[in-house]
């Protein structure tokens, strides 16, 4: 996906974005524990951090059930493929380290060099075999 850089800083540059796992140190009774969440990071053409969401704990969402499934799948895949970083360490110009494992296909646990389902070569979508009912019946 592409994001128009003009929306962020008034330039005409374009940048890519993706999800990034981040962590913070707990406080109070949770002191000494790390708490993980997901934020969006915006990368320049060289793959360096240009900007990130102010809220380091965004939730998946979409305009449809399928959009939500794709959003959750993308979050899972991108969190799997990049090492988490401390929110406090985020700074413009930094790069992110890819994990040293093969990419994982969302929810199947199958590994693939391309990040796609090896059996179908498709980007996987989330499915369930349970019946899903609406609150209205």
Secondary structure, 3 states (H helix, E strand, C coil): CEEECHHHHCCCCEEEEEEEEEEEECCHHHCCCEEEEEEEEEECCCCCEEEECCCCCCCCCCCCHHHHHHHHHHHHHHHHHECCEEHHHCCCCCCCCECCCCCECCCCCCECCCCCCCCCCCCCCCCCCCCCCCCCC
